[in-house]
């Protein structure tokens, strides 16, 4: 069994401190179980422990006491309640960081949009000013009508 330190240990040596929870199984209880039995003559261990996973609701609703009554020695390797608390704190920190980054990004976008609108308005104002100058120049030319030339005879 691979531990948190990536060391391959036999199940007998696995503890809650060095047990590595497989990804996606964090919401289940992981329990090392064994009905201990020994050879009467040599005292050699005959039983082998195994790791069993239980749904949190089943384990909390009496599974542990039932299994102990059946003679199992049990060591809880992973408690999902403890993981949920630690994960909630980590999740809250991550969400706060993401919210802060999103707010900063929104502020930067807002500032960029304001600057873009400002530039557009200034360009429109400059264009209007230019058009007004052109109209004033055209009006002066139109106001001074061409006087009839005196050297041309009037044919009326």
C-alpha positions as CSV (number, residue, x, y, z in Angstrom):
1,X,0.0,0.0,0.0
2,X,1.4,3.4,-1.0
3,X,1.6,6.0,1.7
4,X,1.6,9.8,1.7
5,X,5.4,9.7,1.4
6,X,5.1,7.4,-1.7
7,X,6.6,4.5,0.3
8,X,5.2,1.0,-0.3
9,X,4.3,-0.5,3.1
10,X,2.5,-3.6,4.1
11,X,-1.1,-3.0,5.4
12,X,0.0,-4.0,8.9
13,X,2.2,-0.8,9.0
14,X,-0.3,1.6,7.6
15,X,-1.6,4.2,10.1
16,X,-4.0,7.1,9.9
17,X,-1.0,9.5,9.7
18,X,0.7,7.9,6.7
19,X,-2.4,6.6,4.8
20,X,-2.9,8.1,1.4
21,X,-6.6,8.5,0.5
22,X,-7.3,7.7,-3.2
23,X,-8.6,10.6,-5.2
24,X,-12.4,10.8,-5.3
25,X,-12.8,8.7,-2.1
26,X,-12.4,11.5,0.4
27,X,-16.1,11.4,1.4
28,X,-15.9,7.8,2.7
29,X,-14.6,6.3,5.9
30,X,-11.5,4.2,5.3
31,X,-10.9,1.6,8.0
32,X,-8.2,-1.0,8.6
33,X,-10.1,-4.1,9.8
34,X,-9.0,-7.5,11.0
35,X,-10.3,-10.4,13.1
36,X,-7.1,-11.3,14.8
37,X,-6.2,-14.9,15.0
38,X,-3.0,-16.6,16.0
39,X,-1.6,-20.1,15.8
40,X,-2.1,-21.7,19.2
41,X,1.2,-23.6,19.1
42,X,3.6,-21.1,17.5
43,X,1.9,-17.8,18.2
44,X,2.3,-16.9,14.6
45,X,-0.3,-14.4,13.2
46,X,-2.7,-16.2,10.9
47,X,-5.0,-13.3,10.1
48,X,-4.3,-10.5,7.6
49,X,-5.7,-7.0,7.9
50,X,-7.6,-5.3,5.0
51,X,-8.8,-1.8,4.3
52,X,-12.5,-1.4,3.9
53,X,-14.4,1.8,2.8
54,X,-17.8,2.7,4.1
55,X,-20.3,5.4,3.2
56,X,-20.3,8.0,5.9
57,X,-23.9,7.6,6.8
58,X,-23.7,3.8,7.1
59,X,-20.6,4.0,9.3
60,X,-22.0,6.6,11.6
61,X,-25.3,4.8,12.0
62,X,-23.9,1.8,13.9
63,X,-21.7,0.0,11.5
64,X,-18.6,0.3,13.7
65,X,-20.3,-1.1,16.8
66,X,-21.8,-3.9,14.8
67,X,-18.5,-4.9,13.4
68,X,-16.8,-4.7,16.8
69,X,-19.4,-7.1,18.2
70,X,-18.5,-9.5,15.4
71,X,-14.9,-9.5,16.6
72,X,-13.2,-7.0,14.2
73,X,-10.4,-4.8,15.4
74,X,-10.7,-1.5,13.6
75,X,-8.5,1.5,13.0
76,X,-10.0,4.5,11.3
77,X,-7.5,5.6,8.6
78,X,-9.6,8.4,7.1
79,X,-12.5,10.3,8.7
80,X,-14.5,12.3,6.1
81,X,-15.7,14.7,8.7
82,X,-12.2,15.9,9.5
83,X,-11.4,16.1,5.8
84,X,-14.6,18.1,5.2
85,X,-13.6,20.6,7.8
86,X,-10.1,21.0,6.4
87,X,-11.4,21.0,2.9
88,X,-14.0,23.7,3.8
89,X,-11.3,26.0,5.1
90,X,-9.2,25.4,2.0
91,X,-12.2,25.9,-0.2
92,X,-13.1,29.2,1.5
93,X,-9.6,30.5,1.1
94,X,-9.6,29.5,-2.6
95,X,-13.0,31.1,-3.2
96,X,-11.9,34.3,-1.4
97,X,-8.8,34.4,-3.6
98,X,-10.8,33.8,-6.8
99,X,-13.3,36.5,-5.8
100,X,-10.5,39.0,-5.1
101,X,-8.9,38.2,-8.5
102,X,-12.3,38.5,-10.3
103,X,-12.9,41.8,-8.6
104,X,-9.5,43.1,-9.7
105,X,-10.1,41.9,-13.2
106,X,-13.6,43.5,-13.3
107,X,-12.1,46.8,-12.1
108,X,-9.4,46.7,-14.8
109,X,-12.0,46.0,-17.5
110,X,-14.2,48.8,-16.1
111,X,-11.2,51.2,-16.2
112,X,-10.3,50.1,-19.7
113,X,-13.9,50.6,-20.9
114,X,-14.1,54.0,-19.4
115,X,-10.9,55.0,-21.1
116,X,-12.1,53.7,-24.4
117,X,-15.4,55.6,-24.1
118,X,-13.5,58.7,-23.1
119,X,-11.4,58.4,-26.3
120,X,-14.4,57.9,-28.4
121,X,-16.2,61.0,-27.0
122,X,-13.1,63.1,-27.5
123,X,-12.8,62.0,-31.1
124,X,-16.5,62.8,-31.7
125,X,-16.1,66.2,-30.1
126,X,-13.0,67.0,-32.3
127,X,-14.9,65.8,-35.4
128,X,-17.9,68.1,-34.5
129,X,-15.5,71.0,-33.9
130,X,-13.9,70.4,-37.3
131,X,-17.3,70.2,-39.0
132,X,-18.4,73.5,-37.4
133,X,-15.3,75.2,-38.6
134,X,-15.9,73.9,-42.1
135,X,-19.5,75.2,-42.0
136,X,-18.4,78.6,-40.8
137,X,-16.0,78.8,-43.7
138,X,-18.6,77.8,-46.2
139,X,-21.2,80.3,-44.8
140,X,-18.7,83.2,-45.2
141,X,-18.2,82.2,-48.8
142,X,-22.0,81.9,-49.3
143,X,-22.8,85.2,-47.6
144,X,-20.7,87.3,-50.0
145,X,-22.7,86.8,-53.2
146,X,-20.9,87.5,-56.4
147,X,-21.7,91.1,-57.6
148,X,-22.7,91.4,-61.3
149,X,-19.9,92.5,-63.4
150,X,-20.3,96.2,-64.6
151,X,-18.7,95.7,-68.0
152,X,-21.3,93.2,-69.1
153,X,-24.3,94.7,-70.8
154,X,-27.7,94.2,-69.4
155,X,-29.8,92.5,-72.0
156,X,-33.2,93.1,-70.5
